[in-house]
Amino acid sequence: MLAKRIIAALDIKEGRVVKGINFKNLRDAGDPVQLAKRYEDEGIDEIVFLDITASNEKRGILMDIVKEVAEEVHVPFTVGGGLKDLQGVRELVKNGADKVFINTAAFQEPELIREVSDTLGSSNLVIAVDAKWNGDIWEVYTHGGSVPGGKDVISWVREVEELGGGEILLTSMDADGTEDGFDIPMLKAVVEAVNIPVIASGGAGKPEHFREAFQVDASGALAASIFHYEKYTVGDLKGYLKGCGVDVRT
Amino acid sequence: MEDDTVVLDLGIGNVANVRKVTGGTVSTDIGETGKIVLPGVGNFKGVMEALEPQRGALLDAVEEGRYVLGICLGMQLLFHASQEGEGKGLGIMEGEVKRFVGVRTPHIGWNRVRFEKDCPLFKGIPDGSHFYFVHSYHVSTDDENMVAGSTLYGEEDTGVRFPSVVWDGNVFGVQFHPEKSSVHGLRLLKNFRELRT
């Protein structure tokens, strides 16, 4: 059986991990390579790097990090943030990213999904989707959640699958940052709408939340702060899930 | 001897991470001696086109008994053909490459490998260990002799069990990414590195 994946997210800016990282015994909590290795040792199944570097001139720094992570870390990692075209995707893969994710550019120009999947194979292409409930539908947002896209998340993810997207990274903007749990109704609706894997993101605060996501058949669940502050280790979380009958890699 | 390993660069993915574990050099040419690693990112047709100039040399290398390890798409290339694209495979092994049916596709994540044979690559690794997979197509073969390991995607009665490790003499293929499979994957690559004729 395919194990459910526990995924850690790291935000990177100009080559440094930003946002609270509070691991004990870390000499340099801002070093993405060191953090990724730490997560591998703890048993994480995958790592997602969101690059929030604003300026293009500094993207070279990201490539150096991708290269180093690829050589030093032996669990899969996904990289994205501000990717606009096939060339940007190729550059990341060439430097060693196992998967890449695209968000806004895919929404604005859906053919990009087909273009990338035809070149790389769809397995390595993740489409990140941010959505929130607007009283009527779960509406897709772009540009880091600042611009409403006017489209229902369900029709968008179906389109993504049709165009060759390999996986959906679904973030609930309503749940994100609350630590009150994933948006289970939206997650369930998306999982049922497509036949590609769906990763739950936004709202994880405790181990029960992961169990809820896996009960509606998410393929993986992503979190940041729950791990960064050592509230729970990856091992604690997997132990809990295993006790609940969820198949995890231990 | 071990530093003779050539990790074939087919132009799309990063192969430095594989080389880091297997040792040897990255090259677009398989050279005359040593082990050969065929990594694989991309789609069957595109990668097979990139491999085409090396076809004859590769088939000769297999005949000469050089060790070959195909990883992911690199394993699929060992077979005759794939549903994924028109490119002709190397045909070193009997079987074909099919798209998953009836399960969420791609198959992405950590899954177990059940050991079917006493394969030298498994030394020091527990039967049923998890390895990292990311693929939409899988090998299908009637020749069970070369299936060294298998993996079940889905439930026992409704899912798909497919060959995840194939082995025929000096040729090996793994559907998962050992370089991404933490300690067990690294051990498997170490085992390949330590093979001696």
Chai-1 contact restraints between the chains, C-beta under 6 A:
chainA,res_idxA,chainB,res_idxB,connection_type,confidence,min_distance_angstrom,max_distance_angstrom,comment,restraint_id
A,L2,B,G109,contact,1.0,0.0,6.0,A-B,restraint_1
A,L2,B,N111,contact,1.0,0.0,6.0,A-B,restraint_2
A,L2,B,Y153,contact,1.0,0.0,6.0,A-B,restraint_3
A,A3,B,W110,contact,1.0,0.0,6.0,A-B,restraint_4
A,R5,B,G109,contact,1.0,0.0,6.0,A-B,restraint_5
A,D45,B,W110,contact,1.0,0.0,6.0,A-B,restraint_6
A,A70,B,N14,contact,1.0,0.0,6.0,A-B,restraint_7
A,A70,B,N17,contact,1.0,0.0,6.0,A-B,restraint_8
A,E71,B,N17,contact,1.0,0.0,6.0,A-B,restraint_9
A,E71,B,K20,contact,1.0,0.0,6.0,A-B,restraint_10
A,H74,B,S182,contact,1.0,0.0,6.0,A-B,restraint_11
A,H74,B,L186,contact,1.0,0.0,6.0,A-B,restraint_12
A,V75,B,S182,contact,1.0,0.0,6.0,A-B,restraint_13
A,P76,B,Y132,contact,1.0,0.0,6.0,A-B,restraint_14
A,P76,B,K180,contact,1.0,0.0,6.0,A-B,restraint_15
A,V93,B,G13,contact,1.0,0.0,6.0,A-B,restraint_16
A,G96,B,N14,contact,1.0,0.0,6.0,A-B,restraint_17
A,G96,B,N17,contact,1.0,0.0,6.0,A-B,restraint_18
A,G121,B,G42,contact,1.0,0.0,6.0,A-B,restraint_19
A,G121,B,N43,contact,1.0,0.0,6.0,A-B,restraint_20
A,S123,B,P106,contact,1.0,0.0,6.0,A-B,restraint_21
A,S123,B,V134,contact,1.0,0.0,6.0,A-B,restraint_22
A,S123,B,H135,contact,1.0,0.0,6.0,A-B,restraint_23
A,S123,B,S136,contact,1.0,0.0,6.0,A-B,restraint_24
A,G166,B,P106,contact,1.0,0.0,6.0,A-B,restraint_25
A,N195,B,R104,contact,1.0,0.0,6.0,A-B,restraint_26
A,P197,B,R104,contact,1.0,0.0,6.0,A-B,restraint_27
A,P197,B,I108,contact,1.0,0.0,6.0,A-B,restraint_28
A,R249,B,W110,contact,1.0,0.0,6.0,A-B,restraint_29
A,R249,B,H130,contact,1.0,0.0,6.0,A-B,restraint_30
